[in-house]
Amino acid sequence: MTKWIAGWNMPGCLPDAPPQSFDNWEDARTYIIDELQFWSISGDSVGETALIALLRESMADDSFLSAQVGGYVYWIERSDVRA
């Protein structure tokens, strides 16, 4: 079974919040968009807007994402779980 793990952190540091697990890539993508919109933590509104646009346009359910905006990296990765 494939799970998707999503989170955000400062480069080289542990995540600011525990990474979240999702059953599909779209839910992981929505989580990252929601986090960007809720926190607006980077102060880089141009970068945040660009990342949100990239996420909304990305439809592939097997895409790995790692994007830096301001001082943070936002990521989505596949985690294959054995039942």
PDB file of N, CA, C and O in Angstrom, chain B, residues numbered from 101:
ATOM      1  N   MET B 101       0.846  -1.172   0.000  1.00  0.00           N
ATOM      2  CA  MET B 101       0.000   0.000   0.000  1.00  0.00           C
ATOM      3  C   MET B 101       0.891   1.235   0.000  1.00  0.00           C
ATOM      4  O   MET B 101       1.872   1.304   0.741  1.00  0.00           O
ATOM      5  N   THR B 102       0.551   2.189  -0.817  1.00  0.00           N
ATOM      6  CA  THR B 102       1.310   3.428  -0.888  1.00  0.00           C
ATOM      7  C   THR B 102       0.658   4.488  -0.017  1.00  0.00           C
ATOM      8  O   THR B 102      -0.551   4.709  -0.080  1.00  0.00           O
ATOM      9  N   LYS B 103       1.463   5.128   0.779  1.00  0.00           N
ATOM     10  CA  LYS B 103       1.048   6.285   1.569  1.00  0.00           C
ATOM     11  C   LYS B 103       1.888   7.463   1.115  1.00  0.00           C
ATOM     12  O   LYS B 103       2.952   7.283   0.522  1.00  0.00           O
ATOM     13  N   TRP B 104       1.420   8.646   1.386  1.00  0.00           N
ATOM     14  CA  TRP B 104       2.142   9.873   1.074  1.00  0.00           C
ATOM     15  C   TRP B 104       2.392  10.626   2.368  1.00  0.00           C
ATOM     16  O   TRP B 104       1.476  10.829   3.165  1.00  0.00           O
ATOM     17  N   ILE B 105       3.628  11.037   2.573  1.00  0.00           N
ATOM     18  CA  ILE B 105       4.023  11.773   3.765  1.00  0.00           C
ATOM     19  C   ILE B 105       4.310  13.209   3.337  1.00  0.00           C
ATOM     20  O   ILE B 105       5.017  13.441   2.356  1.00  0.00           O
ATOM     21  N   ALA B 106       3.761  14.170   4.075  1.00  0.00           N
ATOM     22  CA  ALA B 106       3.943  15.580   3.742  1.00  0.00           C
ATOM     23  C   ALA B 106       4.343  16.351   4.992  1.00  0.00           C
ATOM     24  O   ALA B 106       3.903  16.050   6.101  1.00  0.00           O
ATOM     25  N   GLY B 107       5.186  17.349   4.781  1.00  0.00           N
ATOM     26  CA  GLY B 107       5.603  18.180   5.904  1.00  0.00           C
ATOM     27  C   GLY B 107       6.378  19.391   5.437  1.00  0.00           C
ATOM     28  O   GLY B 107       6.524  19.639   4.240  1.00  0.00           O
ATOM     29  N   TRP B 108       6.864  20.131   6.395  1.00  0.00           N
ATOM     30  CA  TRP B 108       7.656  21.327   6.105  1.00  0.00           C
ATOM     31  C   TRP B 108       8.610  21.563   7.257  1.00  0.00           C
ATOM     32  O   TRP B 108       8.308  21.245   8.407  1.00  0.00           O
ATOM     33  N   ASN B 109       9.769  22.128   6.936  1.00  0.00           N
ATOM     34  CA  ASN B 109      10.784  22.387   7.938  1.00  0.00           C
ATOM     35  C   ASN B 109      11.826  23.362   7.392  1.00  0.00           C
ATOM     36  O   ASN B 109      11.885  23.632   6.192  1.00  0.00           O
ATOM     37  N   MET B 110      12.645  23.882   8.309  1.00  0.00           N
ATOM     38  CA  MET B 110      13.807  24.662   7.896  1.00  0.00           C
ATOM     39  C   MET B 110      14.840  23.664   7.390  1.00  0.00           C
ATOM     40  O   MET B 110      14.976  22.588   7.972  1.00  0.00           O
ATOM     41  N   PRO B 111      15.573  23.985   6.322  1.00  0.00           N
ATOM     42  CA  PRO B 111      16.576  23.052   5.802  1.00  0.00           C
ATOM     43  C   PRO B 111      17.568  22.623   6.894  1.00  0.00           C
ATOM     44  O   PRO B 111      18.111  23.450   7.626  1.00  0.00           O
ATOM     45  N   GLY B 112      17.781  21.317   6.977  1.00  0.00           N
ATOM     46  CA  GLY B 112      18.715  20.773   7.954  1.00  0.00           C
ATOM     47  C   GLY B 112      18.159  20.614   9.353  1.00  0.00           C
ATOM     48  O   GLY B 112      18.874  20.189  10.261  1.00  0.00           O
ATOM     49  N   CYS B 113      16.892  20.951   9.538  1.00  0.00           N
ATOM     50  CA  CYS B 113      16.270  20.855  10.861  1.00  0.00           C
ATOM     51  C   CYS B 113      15.130  19.840  10.831  1.00  0.00           C
ATOM     52  O   CYS B 113      14.637  19.460   9.770  1.00  0.00           O
ATOM     53  N   LEU B 114      14.735  19.421  12.007  1.00  0.00           N
ATOM     54  CA  LEU B 114      13.568  18.556  12.109  1.00  0.00           C
ATOM     55  C   LEU B 114      12.328  19.341  11.703  1.00  0.00           C
ATOM     56  O   LEU B 114      12.320  20.569  11.789  1.00  0.00           O
ATOM     57  N   PRO B 115      11.272  18.645  11.260  1.00  0.00           N
ATOM     58  CA  PRO B 115      10.032  19.346  10.885  1.00  0.00           C
ATOM     59  C   PRO B 115       9.486  20.177  12.046  1.00  0.00           C
ATOM     60  O   PRO B 115       9.618  19.799  13.210  1.00  0.00           O
ATOM     61  N   ASP B 116       8.871  21.317  11.711  1.00  0.00           N
ATOM     62  CA  ASP B 116       8.260  22.175  12.714  1.00  0.00           C
ATOM     63  C   ASP B 116       7.015  21.534  13.318  1.00  0.00           C
ATOM     64  O   ASP B 116       6.671  21.801  14.469  1.00  0.00           O
ATOM     65  N   ALA B 117       6.359  20.713  12.561  1.00  0.00           N
ATOM     66  CA  ALA B 117       5.197  19.958  13.007  1.00  0.00           C
ATOM     67  C   ALA B 117       5.404  18.518  12.545  1.00  0.00           C
ATOM     68  O   ALA B 117       6.107  18.290  11.561  1.00  0.00           O
ATOM     69  N   PRO B 118       4.813  17.548  13.227  1.00  0.00           N
ATOM     70  CA  PRO B 118       4.992  16.163  12.785  1.00  0.00           C
ATOM     71  C   PRO B 118       4.510  15.988  11.340  1.00  0.00           C
ATOM     72  O   PRO B 118       3.437  16.479  10.987  1.00  0.00           O
ATOM     73  N   PRO B 119       5.288  15.296  10.505  1.00  0.00           N
ATOM     74  CA  PRO B 119       4.826  15.017   9.144  1.00  0.00           C
ATOM     75  C   PRO B 119       3.498  14.257   9.191  1.00  0.00           C
ATOM     76  O   PRO B 119       3.243  13.479  10.110  1.00  0.00           O
ATOM     77  N   GLN B 120       2.674  14.495   8.198  1.00  0.00           N
ATOM     78  CA  GLN B 120       1.357  13.874   8.138  1.00  0.00           C
ATOM     79  C   GLN B 120       1.333  12.791   7.071  1.00  0.00           C
ATOM     80  O   GLN B 120       2.022  12.898   6.056  1.00  0.00           O
ATOM     81  N   SER B 121       0.543  11.752   7.296  1.00  0.00           N
ATOM     82  CA  SER B 121       0.418  10.642   6.352  1.00  0.00           C
ATOM     83  C   SER B 121      -0.941  10.723   5.660  1.00  0.00           C
ATOM     84  O   SER B 121      -1.958  11.018   6.287  1.00  0.00           O
ATOM     85  N   PHE B 122      -0.935  10.454   4.345  1.00  0.00           N
ATOM     86  CA  PHE B 122      -2.155  10.534   3.547  1.00  0.00           C
ATOM     87  C   PHE B 122      -2.263   9.315   2.644  1.00  0.00           C
ATOM     88  O   PHE B 122      -1.255   8.721   2.262  1.00  0.00           O
ATOM     89  N   ASP B 123      -3.495   8.948   2.306  1.00  0.00           N
ATOM     90  CA  ASP B 123      -3.732   7.809   1.418  1.00  0.00           C
ATOM     91  C   ASP B 123      -3.503   8.146  -0.042  1.00  0.00           C
ATOM     92  O   ASP B 123      -3.291   7.249  -0.858  1.00  0.00           O
ATOM     93  N   ASN B 124      -3.541   9.448  -0.390  1.00  0.00           N
ATOM     94  CA  ASN B 124      -3.317   9.820  -1.787  1.00  0.00           C
ATOM     95  C   ASN B 124      -2.555  11.135  -1.867  1.00  0.00           C
ATOM     96  O   ASN B 124      -2.518  11.925  -0.924  1.00  0.00           O
ATOM     97  N   TRP B 125      -1.944  11.336  -3.042  1.00  0.00           N
ATOM     98  CA  TRP B 125      -1.100  12.504  -3.259  1.00  0.00           C
ATOM     99  C   TRP B 125      -1.903  13.801  -3.200  1.00  0.00           C
ATOM    100  O   TRP B 125      -1.404  14.817  -2.716  1.00  0.00           O
ATOM    101  N   GLU B 126      -3.126  13.772  -3.684  1.00  0.00           N
ATOM    102  CA  GLU B 126      -3.955  14.976  -3.701  1.00  0.00           C
ATOM    103  C   GLU B 126      -4.216  15.496  -2.290  1.00  0.00           C
ATOM    104  O   GLU B 126      -4.193  16.706  -2.065  1.00  0.00           O
ATOM    105  N   ASP B 127      -4.465  14.593  -1.335  1.00  0.00           N
ATOM    106  CA  ASP B 127      -4.685  15.029   0.048  1.00  0.00           C
ATOM    107  C   ASP B 127      -3.404  15.608   0.651  1.00  0.00           C
ATOM    108  O   ASP B 127      -3.456  16.579   1.407  1.00  0.00           O
ATOM    109  N   ALA B 128      -2.261  15.016   0.319  1.00  0.00           N
ATOM    110  CA  ALA B 128      -0.982  15.551   0.787  1.00  0.00           C
ATOM    111  C   ALA B 128      -0.758  16.947   0.209  1.00  0.00           C
ATOM    112  O   ALA B 128      -0.310  17.855   0.909  1.00  0.00           O
ATOM    113  N   ARG B 129      -1.069  17.103  -1.058  1.00  0.00           N
ATOM    114  CA  ARG B 129      -0.933  18.404  -1.724  1.00  0.00           C
ATOM    115  C   ARG B 129      -1.830  19.441  -1.040  1.00  0.00           C
ATOM    116  O   ARG B 129      -1.388  20.561  -0.783  1.00  0.00           O
ATOM    117  N   THR B 130      -3.057  19.087  -0.749  1.00  0.00           N
ATOM    118  CA  THR B 130      -3.991  20.002  -0.087  1.00  0.00           C
ATOM    119  C   THR B 130      -3.464  20.406   1.287  1.00  0.00           C
ATOM    120  O   THR B 130      -3.597  21.562   1.689  1.00  0.00           O
ATOM    121  N   TYR B 131      -2.869  19.460   2.006  1.00  0.00           N
ATOM    122  CA  TYR B 131      -2.287  19.760   3.318  1.00  0.00           C
ATOM    123  C   TYR B 131      -1.209  20.840   3.198  1.00  0.00           C
ATOM    124  O   TYR B 131      -1.202  21.795   3.974  1.00  0.00           O
ATOM    125  N   ILE B 132      -0.302  20.694   2.234  1.00  0.00           N
ATOM    126  CA  ILE B 132       0.769  21.676   2.063  1.00  0.00           C
ATOM    127  C   ILE B 132       0.188  23.039   1.683  1.00  0.00           C
ATOM    128  O   ILE B 132       0.624  24.060   2.213  1.00  0.00           O
ATOM    129  N   ILE B 133      -0.779  23.069   0.781  1.00  0.00           N
ATOM    130  CA  ILE B 133      -1.424  24.334   0.407  1.00  0.00           C
ATOM    131  C   ILE B 133      -2.060  24.988   1.633  1.00  0.00           C
ATOM    132  O   ILE B 133      -1.895  26.186   1.858  1.00  0.00           O
ATOM    133  N   ASP B 134      -2.785  24.201   2.420  1.00  0.00           N
ATOM    134  CA  ASP B 134      -3.435  24.739   3.616  1.00  0.00           C
ATOM    135  C   ASP B 134      -2.417  25.285   4.616  1.00  0.00           C
ATOM    136  O   ASP B 134      -2.635  26.340   5.212  1.00  0.00           O
ATOM    137  N   GLU B 135      -1.306  24.567   4.799  1.00  0.00           N
ATOM    138  CA  GLU B 135      -0.265  25.041   5.712  1.00  0.00           C
ATOM    139  C   GLU B 135       0.326  26.367   5.229  1.00  0.00           C
ATOM    140  O   GLU B 135       0.519  27.289   6.022  1.00  0.00           O
ATOM    141  N   LEU B 136       0.607  26.459   3.946  1.00  0.00           N
ATOM    142  CA  LEU B 136       1.135  27.710   3.391  1.00  0.00           C
ATOM    143  C   LEU B 136       0.164  28.862   3.612  1.00  0.00           C
ATOM    144  O   LEU B 136       0.563  29.957   4.009  1.00  0.00           O
ATOM    145  N   GLN B 137      -1.098  28.608   3.354  1.00  0.00           N
ATOM    146  CA  GLN B 137      -2.086  29.676   3.479  1.00  0.00           C
ATOM    147  C   GLN B 137      -2.336  30.041   4.935  1.00  0.00           C
ATOM    148  O   GLN B 137      -2.558  31.213   5.240  1.00  0.00           O
ATOM    149  N   PHE B 138      -2.307  29.070   5.838  1.00  0.00           N
ATOM    150  CA  PHE B 138      -2.590  29.340   7.248  1.00  0.00           C
ATOM    151  C   PHE B 138      -1.441  30.088   7.916  1.00  0.00           C
ATOM    152  O   PHE B 138      -1.656  31.104   8.578  1.00  0.00           O
ATOM    153  N   TRP B 139      -0.244  29.591   7.743  1.00  0.00           N
ATOM    154  CA  TRP B 139       0.888  30.155   8.462  1.00  0.00           C
ATOM    155  C   TRP B 139       1.499  31.363   7.775  1.00  0.00           C
ATOM    156  O   TRP B 139       1.900  32.311   8.450  1.00  0.00           O
ATOM    157  N   SER B 140       1.580  31.354   6.451  1.00  0.00           N
ATOM    158  CA  SER B 140       2.310  32.388   5.710  1.00  0.00           C
ATOM    159  C   SER B 140       3.616  32.685   6.434  1.00  0.00           C
ATOM    160  O   SER B 140       3.949  33.838   6.707  1.00  0.00           O
ATOM    161  N   ILE B 141       4.348  31.614   6.738  1.00  0.00           N
ATOM    162  CA  ILE B 141       5.505  31.712   7.624  1.00  0.00           C
ATOM    163  C   ILE B 141       6.746  32.284   6.980  1.00  0.00           C
ATOM    164  O   ILE B 141       7.623  32.791   7.680  1.00  0.00           O
ATOM    165  N   SER B 142       6.844  32.218   5.679  1.00  0.00           N
ATOM    166  CA  SER B 142       8.115  32.614   5.077  1.00  0.00           C
ATOM    167  C   SER B 142       8.242  34.115   4.865  1.00  0.00           C
ATOM    168  O   SER B 142       9.359  34.629   4.797  1.00  0.00           O
ATOM    169  N   GLY B 143       7.141  34.821   4.761  1.00  0.00           N
ATOM    170  CA  GLY B 143       7.205  36.231   4.421  1.00  0.00           C
ATOM    171  C   GLY B 143       7.527  36.451   2.951  1.00  0.00           C
ATOM    172  O   GLY B 143       7.713  37.585   2.511  1.00  0.00           O
ATOM    173  N   ASP B 144       7.591  35.366   2.197  1.00  0.00           N
ATOM    174  CA  ASP B 144       7.903  35.420   0.767  1.00  0.00           C
ATOM    175  C   ASP B 144       6.618  35.143   0.003  1.00  0.00           C
ATOM    176  O   ASP B 144       6.420  34.039  -0.503  1.00  0.00           O
ATOM    177  N   SER B 145       5.745  36.141  -0.083  1.00  0.00           N
ATOM    178  CA  SER B 145       4.432  35.908  -0.683  1.00  0.00           C
ATOM    179  C   SER B 145       4.524  35.534  -2.152  1.00  0.00           C
ATOM    180  O   SER B 145       3.677  34.791  -2.647  1.00  0.00           O
ATOM    181  N   VAL B 146       5.542  36.034  -2.871  1.00  0.00           N
ATOM    182  CA  VAL B 146       5.710  35.658  -4.273  1.00  0.00           C
ATOM    183  C   VAL B 146       6.047  34.177  -4.367  1.00  0.00           C
ATOM    184  O   VAL B 146       5.472  33.462  -5.188  1.00  0.00           O
ATOM    185  N   GLY B 147       6.976  33.710  -3.532  1.00  0.00           N
ATOM    186  CA  GLY B 147       7.338  32.302  -3.519  1.00  0.00           C
ATOM    187  C   GLY B 147       6.188  31.412  -3.084  1.00  0.00           C
ATOM    188  O   GLY B 147       5.964  30.348  -3.662  1.00  0.00           O
ATOM    189  N   GLU B 148       5.460  31.847  -2.068  1.00  0.00           N
ATOM    190  CA  GLU B 148       4.312  31.074  -1.604  1.00  0.00           C
ATOM    191  C   GLU B 148       3.260  30.975  -2.697  1.00  0.00           C
ATOM    192  O   GLU B 148       2.707  29.902  -2.934  1.00  0.00           O
ATOM    193  N   THR B 149       2.983  32.082  -3.356  1.00  0.00           N
ATOM    194  CA  THR B 149       2.002  32.083  -4.433  1.00  0.00           C
ATOM    195  C   THR B 149       2.433  31.156  -5.555  1.00  0.00           C
ATOM    196  O   THR B 149       1.611  30.427  -6.111  1.00  0.00           O
ATOM    197  N   ALA B 150       3.722  31.179  -5.891  1.00  0.00           N
ATOM    198  CA  ALA B 150       4.232  30.300  -6.950  1.00  0.00           C
ATOM    199  C   ALA B 150       4.125  28.840  -6.552  1.00  0.00           C
ATOM    200  O   ALA B 150       3.748  28.006  -7.376  1.00  0.00           O
ATOM    201  N   LEU B 151       4.450  28.507  -5.298  1.00  0.00           N
ATOM    202  CA  LEU B 151       4.362  27.116  -4.857  1.00  0.00           C
ATOM    203  C   LEU B 151       2.916  26.653  -4.825  1.00  0.00           C
ATOM    204  O   LEU B 151       2.624  25.533  -5.243  1.00  0.00           O
ATOM    205  N   ILE B 152       2.012  27.481  -4.342  1.00  0.00           N
ATOM    206  CA  ILE B 152       0.591  27.107  -4.327  1.00  0.00           C
ATOM    207  C   ILE B 152       0.101  26.874  -5.750  1.00  0.00           C
ATOM    208  O   ILE B 152      -0.628  25.915  -6.002  1.00  0.00           O
ATOM    209  N   ALA B 153       0.492  27.740  -6.686  1.00  0.00           N
ATOM    210  CA  ALA B 153       0.097  27.557  -8.089  1.00  0.00           C
ATOM    211  C   ALA B 153       0.658  26.252  -8.633  1.00  0.00           C
ATOM    212  O   ALA B 153      -0.051  25.513  -9.316  1.00  0.00           O
ATOM    213  N   LEU B 154       1.929  25.956  -8.338  1.00  0.00           N
ATOM    214  CA  LEU B 154       2.537  24.702  -8.782  1.00  0.00           C
ATOM    215  C   LEU B 154       1.785  23.505  -8.227  1.00  0.00           C
ATOM    216  O   LEU B 154       1.518  22.549  -8.955  1.00  0.00           O
ATOM    217  N   LEU B 155       1.444  23.545  -6.958  1.00  0.00           N
ATOM    218  CA  LEU B 155       0.731  22.438  -6.333  1.00  0.00           C
ATOM    219  C   LEU B 155      -0.655  22.254  -6.928  1.00  0.00           C
ATOM    220  O   LEU B 155      -1.082  21.123  -7.164  1.00  0.00           O
ATOM    221  N   ARG B 156      -1.356  23.342  -7.171  1.00  0.00           N
ATOM    222  CA  ARG B 156      -2.703  23.237  -7.727  1.00  0.00           C
ATOM    223  C   ARG B 156      -2.689  22.700  -9.150  1.00  0.00           C
ATOM    224  O   ARG B 156      -3.643  22.049  -9.576  1.00  0.00           O
ATOM    225  N   GLU B 157      -1.617  22.967  -9.889  1.00  0.00           N
ATOM    226  CA  GLU B 157      -1.519  22.495 -11.275  1.00  0.00           C
ATOM    227  C   GLU B 157      -0.982  21.071 -11.364  1.00  0.00           C
ATOM    228  O   GLU B 157      -1.174  20.406 -12.382  1.00  0.00           O
ATOM    229  N   SER B 158      -0.320  20.596 -10.327  1.00  0.00           N
ATOM    230  CA  SER B 158       0.278  19.256 -10.337  1.00  0.00           C
ATOM    231  C   SER B 158      -0.806  18.217 -10.102  1.00  0.00           C
ATOM    232  O   SER B 158      -1.456  18.215  -9.057  1.00  0.00           O
ATOM    233  N   MET B 159      -0.994  17.350 -11.059  1.00  0.00           N
ATOM    234  CA  MET B 159      -2.036  16.339 -10.936  1.00  0.00           C
ATOM    235  C   MET B 159      -1.488  14.920 -10.822  1.00  0.00           C
ATOM    236  O   MET B 159      -2.232  13.993 -10.502  1.00  0.00           O
ATOM    237  N   ALA B 160      -0.202  14.743 -11.078  1.00  0.00           N
ATOM    238  CA  ALA B 160       0.367  13.393 -11.034  1.00  0.00           C
ATOM    239  C   ALA B 160       0.292  12.851  -9.610  1.00  0.00           C
ATOM    240  O   ALA B 160       0.681  13.524  -8.655  1.00  0.00           O
ATOM    241  N   ASP B 161      -0.213  11.625  -9.483  1.00  0.00           N
ATOM    242  CA  ASP B 161      -0.355  11.050  -8.151  1.00  0.00           C
ATOM    243  C   ASP B 161       0.925  10.357  -7.685  1.00  0.00           C
ATOM    244  O   ASP B 161       0.938   9.742  -6.619  1.00  0.00           O
ATOM    245  N   ASP B 162       1.989  10.448  -8.461  1.00  0.00           N
ATOM    246  CA  ASP B 162       3.244   9.830  -8.039  1.00  0.00           C
ATOM    247  C   ASP B 162       4.377  10.845  -7.999  1.00  0.00           C
ATOM    248  O   ASP B 162       5.550  10.477  -8.065  1.00  0.00           O
ATOM    249  N   SER B 163       4.030  12.109  -7.890  1.00  0.00           N
ATOM    250  CA  SER B 163       5.043  13.161  -7.910  1.00  0.00           C
ATOM    251  C   SER B 163       5.681  13.333  -6.542  1.00  0.00           C
ATOM    252  O   SER B 163       4.990  13.390  -5.524  1.00  0.00           O
ATOM    253  N   PHE B 164       7.006  13.416  -6.528  1.00  0.00           N
ATOM    254  CA  PHE B 164       7.748  13.804  -5.338  1.00  0.00           C
ATOM    255  C   PHE B 164       7.872  15.316  -5.385  1.00  0.00           C
ATOM    256  O   PHE B 164       8.168  15.879  -6.440  1.00  0.00           O
ATOM    257  N   LEU B 165       7.656  15.965  -4.290  1.00  0.00           N
ATOM    258  CA  LEU B 165       7.749  17.418  -4.241  1.00  0.00           C
ATOM    259  C   LEU B 165       8.731  17.822  -3.160  1.00  0.00           C
ATOM    260  O   LEU B 165       8.679  17.300  -2.046  1.00  0.00           O
ATOM    261  N   SER B 166       9.607  18.726  -3.468  1.00  0.00           N
ATOM    262  CA  SER B 166      10.455  19.384  -2.491  1.00  0.00           C
ATOM    263  C   SER B 166      10.706  20.789  -3.020  1.00  0.00           C
ATOM    264  O   SER B 166      11.383  20.967  -4.033  1.00  0.00           O
ATOM    265  N   ALA B 167      10.163  21.776  -2.338  1.00  0.00           N
ATOM    266  CA  ALA B 167      10.294  23.153  -2.811  1.00  0.00           C
ATOM    267  C   ALA B 167      10.613  24.065  -1.635  1.00  0.00           C
ATOM    268  O   ALA B 167      10.000  23.959  -0.573  1.00  0.00           O
ATOM    269  N   GLN B 168      11.568  24.954  -1.830  1.00  0.00           N
ATOM    270  CA  GLN B 168      11.928  25.897  -0.786  1.00  0.00           C
ATOM    271  C   GLN B 168      11.280  27.240  -1.048  1.00  0.00           C
ATOM    272  O   GLN B 168      11.351  27.777  -2.154  1.00  0.00           O
ATOM    273  N   VAL B 169      10.646  27.777  -0.017  1.00  0.00           N
ATOM    274  CA  VAL B 169      10.053  29.109  -0.065  1.00  0.00           C
ATOM    275  C   VAL B 169      10.535  29.827   1.184  1.00  0.00           C
ATOM    276  O   VAL B 169      10.305  29.375   2.305  1.00  0.00           O
ATOM    277  N   GLY B 170      11.203  30.944   0.975  1.00  0.00           N
ATOM    278  CA  GLY B 170      11.766  31.646   2.122  1.00  0.00           C
ATOM    279  C   GLY B 170      12.735  30.734   2.841  1.00  0.00           C
ATOM    280  O   GLY B 170      13.611  30.147   2.205  1.00  0.00           O
ATOM    281  N   GLY B 171      12.606  30.600   4.131  1.00  0.00           N
ATOM    282  CA  GLY B 171      13.509  29.767   4.913  1.00  0.00           C
ATOM    283  C   GLY B 171      13.006  28.361   5.162  1.00  0.00           C
ATOM    284  O   GLY B 171      13.558  27.663   6.014  1.00  0.00           O
ATOM    285  N   TYR B 172      11.977  27.915   4.450  1.00  0.00           N
ATOM    286  CA  TYR B 172      11.382  26.613   4.704  1.00  0.00           C
ATOM    287  C   TYR B 172      11.331  25.756   3.440  1.00  0.00           C
ATOM    288  O   TYR B 172      11.250  26.260   2.320  1.00  0.00           O
ATOM    289  N   VAL B 173      11.381  24.450   3.662  1.00  0.00           N
ATOM    290  CA  VAL B 173      11.215  23.484   2.584  1.00  0.00           C
ATOM    291  C   VAL B 173       9.895  22.761   2.830  1.00  0.00           C
ATOM    292  O   VAL B 173       9.622  22.303   3.940  1.00  0.00           O
ATOM    293  N   TYR B 174       9.086  22.665   1.789  1.00  0.00           N
ATOM    294  CA  TYR B 174       7.810  21.950   1.835  1.00  0.00           C
ATOM    295  C   TYR B 174       7.976  20.702   0.990  1.00  0.00           C
ATOM    296  O   TYR B 174       8.519  20.773  -0.113  1.00  0.00           O
ATOM    297  N   TRP B 175       7.515  19.551   1.491  1.00  0.00           N
ATOM    298  CA  TRP B 175       7.777  18.311   0.771  1.00  0.00           C
ATOM    299  C   TRP B 175       6.633  17.312   0.875  1.00  0.00           C
ATOM    300  O   TRP B 175       5.858  17.295   1.831  1.00  0.00           O
ATOM    301  N   ILE B 176       6.572  16.485  -0.156  1.00  0.00           N
ATOM    302  CA  ILE B 176       5.660  15.345  -0.223  1.00  0.00           C
ATOM    303  C   ILE B 176       6.489  14.188  -0.758  1.00  0.00           C
ATOM    304  O   ILE B 176       7.188  14.337  -1.761  1.00  0.00           O
ATOM    305  N   GLU B 177       6.418  13.039  -0.099  1.00  0.00           N
ATOM    306  CA  GLU B 177       7.161  11.883  -0.577  1.00  0.00           C
ATOM    307  C   GLU B 177       6.353  10.605  -0.406  1.00  0.00           C
ATOM    308  O   GLU B 177       5.489  10.502   0.464  1.00  0.00           O
ATOM    309  N   ARG B 178       6.657   9.647  -1.251  1.00  0.00           N
ATOM    310  CA  ARG B 178       5.994   8.345  -1.220  1.00  0.00           C
ATOM    311  C   ARG B 178       6.571   7.512  -0.081  1.00  0.00           C
ATOM    312  O   ARG B 178       7.773   7.532   0.184  1.00  0.00           O
ATOM    313  N   SER B 179       5.682   6.784   0.581  1.00  0.00           N
ATOM    314  CA  SER B 179       6.092   5.847   1.620  1.00  0.00           C
ATOM    315  C   SER B 179       5.347   4.554   1.388  1.00  0.00           C
ATOM    316  O   SER B 179       4.159   4.453   1.697  1.00  0.00           O
ATOM    317  N   ASP B 180       6.030   3.568   0.850  1.00  0.00           N
ATOM    318  CA  ASP B 180       5.395   2.275   0.602  1.00  0.00           C
ATOM    319  C   ASP B 180       5.335   1.488   1.892  1.00  0.00           C
ATOM    320  O   ASP B 180       6.364   1.188   2.497  1.00  0.00           O
ATOM    321  N   VAL B 181       4.110   1.151   2.315  1.00  0.00           N
ATOM    322  CA  VAL B 181       3.874   0.465   3.570  1.00  0.00           C
ATOM    323  C   VAL B 181       3.462  -0.966   3.279  1.00  0.00           C
ATOM    324  O   VAL B 181       2.595  -1.220   2.444  1.00  0.00           O
ATOM    325  N   ARG B 182       4.083  -1.881   3.966  1.00  0.00           N
ATOM    326  CA  ARG B 182       3.704  -3.289   3.792  1.00  0.00           C
ATOM    327  C   ARG B 182       2.597  -3.622   4.787  1.00  0.00           C
ATOM    328  O   ARG B 182       2.693  -3.320   5.977  1.00  0.00           O
ATOM    329  N   ALA B 183       1.564  -4.240   4.280  1.00  0.00           N
ATOM    330  CA  ALA B 183       0.405  -4.583   5.119  1.00  0.00           C
ATOM    331  C   ALA B 183       0.681  -5.820   5.939  1.00  0.00           C
ATOM    332  O   ALA B 183      -0.178  -6.259   6.703  1.00  0.00           O
TER     333      ALA B 183
END
